[in-house]
Amino acid sequence: MADRAAFDSHCMACPRLAGFLRELKLQYPDYHCRPVAPFGDPDARLLIVGLAPGMHGANASGRPFTGDHAGILLYQTLYDCGFSSAPESLHARDGLVLKECRITNAVKCLPPQNKPLGAEVRACNGFLAREMEMLPPGALVLALGGVAHRAVVSALGLRQVDYPFGHGAEHRLNDDLMLLDSYHCSRYNTQTRRLTPEMFLQVFQRARQLLD
């Protein structure tokens, strides 16, 4: 379990992930290839939780959802709903600013085939728990996909059966915190039309309504 910090750039708690990142750094010396820090407003009322960094996205750029297909829809939607200063996240030094919003991942390191083991999700769960503790009363967590949803529920020590994942589902986690679910904005989900831009926008419009 992680300590009480919200992030550790030198974390090597998962041997499989640490070894994988070392191998990738040799292959891609210009890539970040380390744990990816949360990005956005430190006083955010909306915390977006993804799965893990993408190989040629956050693992390369060092910023969540930056440089890969999933980030195209996410940042456009954030901009459309007033959470971002720009519709694109190009690189970690592009000047983009998130407003009232922060993005993190259930697993901070890139896993092989983008599939973290259950033990790796659990090892990173303490960081997520601390991130949620830092949210103000009345905050909202938006989980992108089932893994992120379950990580959020676990971080609060709640029973999974009481909070089933579903696109657009809303859950009252405690007096101060709500959880809103969406399918992940992955290339697979968008290309198969399991998730359309309109569906994704509706979730973020609902997030804005809940916060306002």
C-alpha positions as CSV (number, residue, x, y, z in Angstrom):
1,M,0.0,0.0,0.0
2,A,1.2,3.5,-0.8
3,D,2.0,5.9,2.0
4,R,-0.1,9.0,2.8
5,A,1.4,11.0,-0.1
6,A,-0.8,11.7,-3.1
7,F,2.0,10.9,-5.5
8,D,5.6,9.5,-5.6
9,S,7.6,10.0,-8.7
10,H,10.1,7.4,-7.6
11,C,7.6,4.7,-6.6
12,M,8.8,1.2,-7.5
13,A,6.3,-0.8,-5.4
14,C,5.3,-3.0,-8.4
15,P,8.3,-4.9,-9.7
16,R,6.6,-5.9,-12.9
17,L,5.8,-2.3,-13.8
18,A,9.2,-0.9,-12.7
19,G,10.9,-3.5,-14.8
20,F,8.7,-2.8,-17.8
21,L,9.4,1.0,-17.6
22,R,13.2,0.4,-17.4
23,E,13.0,-1.7,-20.6
24,L,10.9,1.0,-22.3
25,K,13.3,3.7,-21.4
26,L,16.0,2.0,-23.2
27,Q,13.8,1.7,-26.3
28,Y,12.4,5.2,-26.0
29,P,15.0,7.3,-24.2
30,D,13.0,10.5,-24.7
31,Y,9.9,9.1,-23.1
32,H,8.8,9.9,-19.5
33,C,8.8,6.2,-18.5
34,R,8.1,6.9,-14.8
35,P,5.0,7.2,-12.6
36,V,2.7,9.9,-14.1
37,A,1.6,12.7,-11.7
38,P,-1.9,13.9,-11.4
39,F,-2.5,17.0,-13.6
40,G,-4.8,20.0,-13.0
41,D,-6.2,22.4,-10.5
42,P,-4.9,21.7,-6.9
43,D,-8.2,23.0,-5.6
44,A,-10.3,20.9,-8.0
45,R,-13.9,20.0,-7.2
46,L,-13.9,17.4,-10.0
47,L,-11.4,14.5,-10.0
48,I,-11.3,12.4,-13.1
49,V,-9.9,9.0,-12.7
50,G,-8.6,7.0,-15.6
51,L,-7.1,3.5,-15.9
52,A,-3.3,4.0,-16.4
53,P,-0.9,5.9,-18.6
54,G,-0.9,5.0,-22.3
55,M,2.2,3.7,-24.0
56,H,2.7,6.6,-26.4
57,G,0.5,9.0,-24.5
58,A,1.1,9.8,-20.8
59,N,4.0,7.4,-20.6
60,A,5.7,9.4,-23.3
61,S,4.6,13.0,-22.4
62,G,4.4,12.8,-18.6
63,R,0.8,14.2,-18.5
64,P,-2.4,12.1,-18.2
65,F,-4.2,11.6,-21.5
66,T,-1.7,13.6,-23.5
67,G,-0.4,12.2,-26.8
68,D,-2.9,9.4,-27.3
69,H,-6.3,8.9,-28.9
70,A,-8.2,8.9,-25.6
71,G,-7.0,12.3,-24.7
72,I,-8.4,13.9,-27.9
73,L,-12.0,13.3,-26.8
74,L,-11.3,14.0,-23.1
75,Y,-9.7,17.4,-23.5
76,Q,-12.2,18.6,-26.2
77,T,-15.0,17.6,-23.8
78,L,-13.4,19.3,-20.8
79,Y,-13.0,22.5,-22.9
80,D,-16.6,22.3,-24.1
81,C,-17.8,22.1,-20.5
82,G,-15.6,24.9,-19.2
83,F,-13.0,22.8,-17.4
84,S,-10.0,23.4,-19.7
85,S,-8.3,26.5,-21.2
86,A,-7.8,24.7,-24.5
87,P,-9.4,21.9,-26.5
88,E,-6.1,20.0,-27.0
89,S,-3.4,18.8,-24.7
90,L,-0.3,18.7,-26.9
91,H,2.5,18.2,-24.5
92,A,3.4,18.8,-20.8
93,R,4.7,22.4,-21.4
94,D,1.9,23.7,-23.8
95,G,0.4,26.0,-21.2
96,L,-2.9,24.3,-20.9
97,V,-4.7,24.9,-17.6
98,L,-7.5,22.9,-16.1
99,K,-10.1,24.8,-14.1
100,E,-11.9,23.2,-11.1
101,C,-10.7,19.9,-12.4
102,R,-7.8,17.4,-11.9
103,I,-7.0,14.2,-13.8
104,T,-5.3,11.2,-12.3
105,N,-5.2,7.4,-12.9
106,A,-6.0,4.4,-10.8
107,V,-2.5,3.1,-11.7
108,K,0.2,5.7,-12.1
109,C,2.6,3.5,-14.2
110,L,2.1,2.1,-17.6
111,P,1.3,-1.7,-17.4
112,P,2.1,-4.1,-20.2
113,Q,-0.8,-4.3,-22.7
114,N,-2.4,-1.5,-20.6
115,K,-3.7,-4.2,-18.3
116,P,-2.7,-3.8,-14.7
117,L,-2.8,-6.7,-12.3
118,G,-5.2,-6.6,-9.4
119,A,-2.2,-6.4,-7.0
120,E,-0.9,-3.4,-8.9
121,V,-4.2,-1.5,-8.7
122,R,-4.2,-2.2,-4.9
123,A,-0.6,-1.1,-4.5
124,C,-1.5,2.3,-6.1
125,N,-4.8,2.6,-4.3
126,G,-3.4,4.5,-1.3
127,F,-2.4,7.4,-3.6
128,L,-5.9,7.6,-5.0
129,A,-7.3,7.5,-1.4
130,R,-5.1,10.5,-0.5
131,E,-6.2,12.4,-3.6
132,M,-9.8,12.0,-2.7
133,E,-9.1,13.0,0.9
134,M,-7.8,16.3,-0.5
135,L,-11.0,17.1,-2.3
136,P,-13.3,19.7,-0.8
137,P,-16.8,18.9,0.5
138,G,-19.3,18.6,-2.3
139,A,-16.7,17.3,-4.8
140,L,-17.3,14.9,-7.5
141,V,-15.2,11.9,-8.8
142,L,-15.7,10.9,-12.4
143,A,-14.5,7.4,-13.1
144,L,-13.6,6.4,-16.7
145,G,-14.2,2.7,-16.9
146,G,-14.8,-0.1,-14.6
147,V,-11.3,-0.5,-13.2
148,A,-11.2,3.2,-12.3
149,H,-14.7,2.9,-10.7
150,R,-13.7,-0.1,-8.6
151,A,-10.4,1.6,-7.5
152,V,-12.4,4.6,-6.3
153,V,-14.8,2.4,-4.3
154,S,-11.9,0.5,-2.9
155,A,-10.0,3.6,-1.9
156,L,-12.9,4.5,0.4
157,G,-13.2,1.0,1.9
158,L,-16.7,0.5,0.5
159,R,-18.3,-2.6,-0.8
160,Q,-18.2,-3.0,-4.6
161,V,-21.6,-4.7,-4.7
162,D,-23.2,-1.6,-3.3
163,Y,-21.9,0.6,-6.2
164,P,-22.3,-1.1,-9.5
165,F,-20.5,0.5,-12.5
166,G,-22.7,1.7,-15.4
167,H,-22.3,4.5,-17.9
168,G,-23.9,7.6,-16.6
169,A,-24.5,6.0,-13.1
170,E,-24.4,8.3,-10.1
171,H,-23.4,7.1,-6.6
172,R,-23.4,8.9,-3.3
173,L,-20.2,7.7,-1.6
174,N,-20.5,9.7,1.6
175,D,-21.8,13.0,2.8
176,D,-19.1,15.0,1.0
177,L,-18.4,13.0,-2.2
178,M,-20.3,11.7,-5.2
179,L,-19.1,9.3,-8.0
180,L,-20.2,9.6,-11.6
181,D,-19.4,6.8,-14.1
182,S,-18.5,6.8,-17.8
183,Y,-17.2,4.3,-20.2
184,H,-13.5,5.0,-20.9
185,C,-12.8,7.2,-23.8
186,S,-10.4,4.6,-25.3
187,R,-10.0,4.1,-29.0
188,Y,-11.7,0.8,-28.8
189,N,-14.8,2.2,-27.1
190,T,-15.1,5.2,-29.5
191,Q,-14.4,3.3,-32.7
192,T,-17.0,0.6,-31.8
193,R,-19.4,3.4,-30.9
194,R,-19.9,1.9,-27.4
195,L,-19.1,5.5,-26.4
196,T,-20.0,8.3,-28.7
197,P,-18.8,11.9,-28.3
198,E,-22.4,12.9,-27.5
199,M,-22.6,10.3,-24.7
200,F,-19.3,11.4,-23.2
201,L,-20.4,15.1,-23.4
202,Q,-23.6,14.3,-21.6
203,V,-21.7,12.8,-18.7
204,F,-19.5,15.9,-18.3
205,Q,-22.5,18.2,-18.7
206,R,-24.1,16.3,-15.8
207,A,-20.8,16.7,-13.8
208,R,-21.1,20.4,-14.4
209,Q,-24.7,20.4,-13.2
210,L,-23.8,18.5,-10.0
211,L,-21.0,20.8,-9.2
212,D,-23.1,24.0,-9.9
